[in-house]
């Protein structure tokens, strides 16, 4: 499972690029087992460096809480201070990696709880992101409104078949994300993939 996907290894579209991505160890999983930290990290990755005060305003946080979460991310090696922008009044932070990768199948038994806590936080963070996106839907241009998709499909699969489907979909996303030239009229587009068994509550 990843909280973003951009594989460059064509033989395994779910593989991280060691030069750009991070494979989360147990310590990083514990740091990221909080939806707001995932949200702040995602924001820095998508939009570039920011300060705790800017992020606090954006997400309606106390500036002290934002600073705490950023310090935890920095202690986990996920972000770093952008010393070229910083000053005594405001510290700027930037993401260290392009994206995070986590494969629950590779976890040691002792990491199971951390893995599930991280997955839980990812789902909560994505849910919050979609709620924020909902307020922007009326603002979309006609072209972007027609092109956007918010869909839900039910498919009967085995875990192995789901892994194959996941790799195929991520491979298609990678093809578009790794293009060296932008098409005229292009803009940043969030492509989310959630696939999970329908366990009755």
MARDRENDREN-743436 format. One record per residue (C-alpha): residue in three letters; chain; x, y, z. Coordinates in pm, whole numbers, plus 50000, padded with zeros to 5 digits. Layout:
<nodes>
+---------+--------+-------+-------+-------+
! residuo ! cadena !     x !     y !     z !
+---------+--------+-------+-------+-------+
!     ala !      A !     X !     Y !     Z !
...
+---------+--------+-------+-------+-------+
</nodes>
This chain:
<nodes>
+---------+--------+-------+-------+-------+
! residuo ! cadena !     x !     y !     z !
+---------+--------+-------+-------+-------+
!     unk !      A ! 50000 ! 50000 ! 50000 !
!     unk !      A ! 50123 ! 50351 ! 49928 !
!     unk !      A ! 49993 ! 50693 ! 50021 !
!     unk !      A ! 50095 ! 50801 ! 49670 !
!     unk !      A ! 50210 ! 50608 ! 49369 !
!     unk !      A ! 50461 ! 50686 ! 49098 !
!     unk !      A ! 50664 ! 50371 ! 49024 !
!     unk !      A ! 50944 ! 50399 ! 48771 !
!     unk !      A ! 51042 ! 50033 ! 48754 !
!     unk !      A ! 50839 ! 49904 ! 48460 !
!     unk !      A ! 50880 ! 49544 ! 48576 !
!     unk !      A ! 50712 ! 49619 ! 48909 !
!     unk !      A ! 50488 ! 49927 ! 48903 !
!     unk !      A ! 50446 ! 49909 ! 49281 !
!     unk !      A ! 50820 ! 49946 ! 49350 !
!     unk !      A ! 50959 ! 50269 ! 49497 !
!     unk !      A ! 51239 ! 50461 ! 49327 !
!     unk !      A ! 51524 ! 50449 ! 49584 !
!     unk !      A ! 51648 ! 50790 ! 49475 !
!     unk !      A ! 51314 ! 50967 ! 49519 !
!     unk !      A ! 51085 ! 50763 ! 49741 !
!     unk !      A ! 51087 ! 50621 ! 50092 !
!     unk !      A ! 50992 ! 50271 ! 50203 !
!     unk !      A ! 50842 ! 50318 ! 50547 !
!     unk !      A ! 51000 ! 50129 ! 50835 !
!     unk !      A ! 50829 ! 50069 ! 51169 !
!     unk !      A ! 50948 ! 50402 ! 51312 !
!     unk !      A ! 50816 ! 50599 ! 51014 !
!     unk !      A ! 50487 ! 50409 ! 51030 !
!     unk !      A ! 50445 ! 50521 ! 51390 !
!     unk !      A ! 50517 ! 50885 ! 51297 !
!     unk !      A ! 50263 ! 50871 ! 51014 !
!     unk !      A ! 49992 ! 50694 ! 51214 !
!     unk !      A ! 49816 ! 51030 ! 51248 !
!     unk !      A ! 49587 ! 51170 ! 50976 !
!     unk !      A ! 49703 ! 51529 ! 51020 !
!     unk !      A ! 50069 ! 51438 ! 50978 !
!     unk !      A ! 49984 ! 51255 ! 50658 !
!     unk !      A ! 49786 ! 51560 ! 50543 !
!     unk !      A ! 50070 ! 51801 ! 50618 !
!     unk !      A ! 50325 ! 51577 ! 50449 !
!     unk !      A ! 50101 ! 51541 ! 50145 !
!     unk !      A ! 50057 ! 51918 ! 50123 !
!     unk !      A ! 50433 ! 51977 ! 50131 !
!     unk !      A ! 50482 ! 51715 ! 49860 !
!     unk !      A ! 50212 ! 51855 ! 49633 !
!     unk !      A ! 50261 ! 52228 ! 49676 !
!     unk !      A ! 50615 ! 52273 ! 49803 !
!     unk !      A ! 50765 ! 52432 ! 50115 !
!     unk !      A ! 50550 ! 52603 ! 50375 !
!     unk !      A ! 50560 ! 52730 ! 50732 !
!     unk !      A ! 50378 ! 52598 ! 51036 !
!     unk !      A ! 50167 ! 52915 ! 51051 !
!     unk !      A ! 50062 ! 52883 ! 50687 !
!     unk !      A ! 49968 ! 52519 ! 50733 !
!     unk !      A ! 49787 ! 52595 ! 51059 !
!     unk !      A ! 49569 ! 52855 ! 50885 !
!     unk !      A ! 49501 ! 52622 ! 50593 !
!     unk !      A ! 49389 ! 52331 ! 50812 !
!     unk !      A ! 49237 ! 52530 ! 51100 !
!     unk !      A ! 49499 ! 52417 ! 51346 !
!     unk !      A ! 49659 ! 52582 ! 51644 !
!     unk !      A ! 50005 ! 52694 ! 51528 !
!     unk !      A ! 50161 ! 52506 ! 51818 !
!     unk !      A ! 49993 ! 52184 ! 51709 !
!     unk !      A ! 50107 ! 52235 ! 51350 !
!     unk !      A ! 50465 ! 52294 ! 51470 !
!     unk !      A ! 50451 ! 51979 ! 51684 !
!     unk !      A ! 50336 ! 51764 ! 51392 !
!     unk !      A ! 50603 ! 51911 ! 51166 !
!     unk !      A ! 50874 ! 51844 ! 51424 !
!     unk !      A ! 50758 ! 51482 ! 51448 !
!     unk !      A ! 50774 ! 51449 ! 51069 !
!     unk !      A ! 51123 ! 51601 ! 51071 !
!     unk !      A ! 51238 ! 51367 ! 51350 !
!     unk !      A ! 51116 ! 51078 ! 51136 !
!     unk !      A ! 51325 ! 51195 ! 50838 !
!     unk !      A ! 51017 ! 51271 ! 50626 !
!     unk !      A ! 51059 ! 51649 ! 50603 !
!     unk !      A ! 51343 ! 51891 ! 50663 !
!     unk !      A ! 51387 ! 52259 ! 50732 !
!     unk !      A ! 51424 ! 52471 ! 50418 !
!     unk !      A ! 51708 ! 52685 ! 50550 !
!     unk !      A ! 51721 ! 52901 ! 50237 !
!     unk !      A ! 51372 ! 53034 ! 50311 !
!     unk !      A ! 51370 ! 53032 ! 50689 !
!     unk !      A ! 51428 ! 53315 ! 50933 !
!     unk !      A ! 51405 ! 53361 ! 51307 !
!     unk !      A ! 51033 ! 53430 ! 51289 !
!     unk !      A ! 50923 ! 53152 ! 51055 !
!     unk !      A ! 51076 ! 52814 ! 50983 !
!     unk !      A ! 51000 ! 52675 ! 50640 !
!     unk !      A ! 50964 ! 52301 ! 50587 !
!     unk !      A ! 50991 ! 52087 ! 50277 !
!     unk !      A ! 50932 ! 51721 ! 50199 !
!     unk !      A ! 51238 ! 51500 ! 50165 !
!     unk !      A ! 51081 ! 51233 ! 49942 !
!     unk !      A ! 50843 ! 51230 ! 49648 !
!     unk !      A ! 50618 ! 50967 ! 49808 !
!     unk !      A ! 50591 ! 50697 ! 50072 !
!     unk !      A ! 50564 ! 50323 ! 50012 !
!     unk !      A ! 50446 ! 50057 ! 50251 !
!     unk !      A ! 50392 ! 49689 ! 50177 !
!     unk !      A ! 50201 ! 49523 ! 50462 !
!     unk !      A ! 50294 ! 49180 ! 50323 !
!     unk !      A ! 50660 ! 49255 ! 50396 !
!     unk !      A ! 50601 ! 49353 ! 50760 !
!     unk !      A ! 50755 ! 49155 ! 51042 !
!     unk !      A ! 50491 ! 49018 ! 51283 !
!     unk !      A ! 50606 ! 49272 ! 51542 !
!     unk !      A ! 50519 ! 49557 ! 51302 !
!     unk !      A ! 50158 ! 49445 ! 51240 !
!     unk !      A ! 50002 ! 49693 ! 51484 !
!     unk !      A ! 50203 ! 49985 ! 51342 !
!     unk !      A ! 50108 ! 49883 ! 50988 !
!     unk !      A ! 49737 ! 49876 ! 51068 !
!     unk !      A ! 49753 ! 50207 ! 51257 !
!     unk !      A ! 49920 ! 50367 ! 50955 !
!     unk !      A ! 49660 ! 50223 ! 50717 !
!     unk !      A ! 49383 ! 50354 ! 50942 !
!     unk !      A ! 49539 ! 50702 ! 50938 !
!     unk !      A ! 49572 ! 50693 ! 50557 !
!     unk !      A ! 49201 ! 50616 ! 50516 !
!     unk !      A ! 49103 ! 50896 ! 50756 !
!     unk !      A ! 49334 ! 51145 ! 50581 !
!     unk !      A ! 49193 ! 51058 ! 50238 !
!     unk !      A ! 48840 ! 51095 ! 50373 !
!     unk !      A ! 48923 ! 51442 ! 50506 !
!     unk !      A ! 49081 ! 51534 ! 50172 !
!     unk !      A ! 48766 ! 51436 ! 49982 !
!     unk !      A ! 48552 ! 51642 ! 50218 !
!     unk !      A ! 48771 ! 51944 ! 50143 !
!     unk !      A ! 48749 ! 51873 ! 49770 !
!     unk !      A ! 48368 ! 51867 ! 49792 !
!     unk !      A ! 48362 ! 52243 ! 49851 !
!     unk !      A ! 48558 ! 52305 ! 49530 !
!     unk !      A ! 48331 ! 52104 ! 49299 !
!     unk !      A ! 48100 ! 52402 ! 49225 !
!     unk !      A ! 48410 ! 52602 ! 49126 !
!     unk !      A ! 48533 ! 52361 ! 48858 !
!     unk !      A ! 48529 ! 52475 ! 48498 !
!     unk !      A ! 48292 ! 52290 ! 48266 !
!     unk !      A ! 48584 ! 52105 ! 48106 !
!     unk !      A ! 48731 ! 51988 ! 48438 !
!     unk !      A ! 48387 ! 51902 ! 48576 !
!     unk !      A ! 48321 ! 51682 ! 48273 !
!     unk !      A ! 48664 ! 51516 ! 48297 !
!     unk !      A ! 48664 ! 51451 ! 48674 !
!     unk !      A ! 48549 ! 51116 ! 48809 !
!     unk !      A ! 48416 ! 51019 ! 49150 !
!     unk !      A ! 48320 ! 50656 ! 49106 !
!     unk !      A ! 48266 ! 50342 ! 49308 !
!     unk !      A ! 48282 ! 49989 ! 49167 !
!     unk !      A ! 48215 ! 49653 ! 49330 !
!     unk !      A ! 48420 ! 49365 ! 49188 !
!     unk !      A ! 48456 ! 49006 ! 49309 !
!     unk !      A ! 48828 ! 48927 ! 49343 !
!     unk !      A ! 49076 ! 48717 ! 49534 !
!     unk !      A ! 49363 ! 48894 ! 49712 !
!     unk !      A ! 49593 ! 48781 ! 49431 !
!     unk !      A ! 49363 ! 48921 ! 49164 !
!     unk !      A ! 49338 ! 49249 ! 49352 !
!     unk !      A ! 49718 ! 49272 ! 49358 !
!     unk !      A ! 49727 ! 49221 ! 48980 !
!     unk !      A ! 49459 ! 49485 ! 48922 !
!     unk !      A ! 49639 ! 49726 ! 49154 !
!     unk !      A ! 49965 ! 49687 ! 48962 !
!     unk !      A ! 49791 ! 49744 ! 48627 !
!     unk !      A ! 49615 ! 50061 ! 48745 !
!     unk !      A ! 49930 ! 50201 ! 48906 !
!     unk !      A ! 50122 ! 50127 ! 48586 !
!     unk !      A ! 49880 ! 50343 ! 48388 !
!     unk !      A ! 49908 ! 50627 ! 48642 !
!     unk !      A ! 50288 ! 50602 ! 48626 !
!     unk !      A ! 50288 ! 50640 ! 48249 !
!     unk !      A ! 50118 ! 50978 ! 48276 !
!     unk !      A ! 50296 ! 51096 ! 48588 !
!     unk !      A ! 50647 ! 51037 ! 48456 !
!     unk !      A ! 50601 ! 51227 ! 48129 !
!     unk !      A ! 50879 ! 51479 ! 48072 !
!     unk !      A ! 50660 ! 51732 ! 47888 !
!     unk !      A ! 50335 ! 51883 ! 48008 !
!     unk !      A ! 50045 ! 51905 ! 47768 !
!     unk !      A ! 49896 ! 52248 ! 47699 !
!     unk !      A ! 49616 ! 52321 ! 47947 !
!     unk !      A ! 49736 ! 52062 ! 48197 !
!     unk !      A ! 49708 ! 52112 ! 48572 !
!     unk !      A ! 49775 ! 51906 ! 48884 !
!     unk !      A ! 49522 ! 51625 ! 48919 !
!     unk !      A ! 49481 ! 51408 ! 49228 !
!     unk !      A ! 49438 ! 51041 ! 49136 !
!     unk !      A ! 49335 ! 50832 ! 49435 !
!     unk !      A ! 49304 ! 50455 ! 49445 !
!     unk !      A ! 49122 ! 50275 ! 49721 !
!     unk !      A ! 49049 ! 49904 ! 49696 !
!     unk !      A ! 48935 ! 49703 ! 49998 !
!     unk !      A ! 48708 ! 49409 ! 50088 !
!     unk !      A ! 48350 ! 49496 ! 50183 !
!     unk !      A ! 48347 ! 49369 ! 50539 !
!     unk !      A ! 48002 ! 49405 ! 50692 !
!     unk !      A ! 47996 ! 49630 ! 50997 !
+---------+--------+-------+-------+-------+
</nodes>
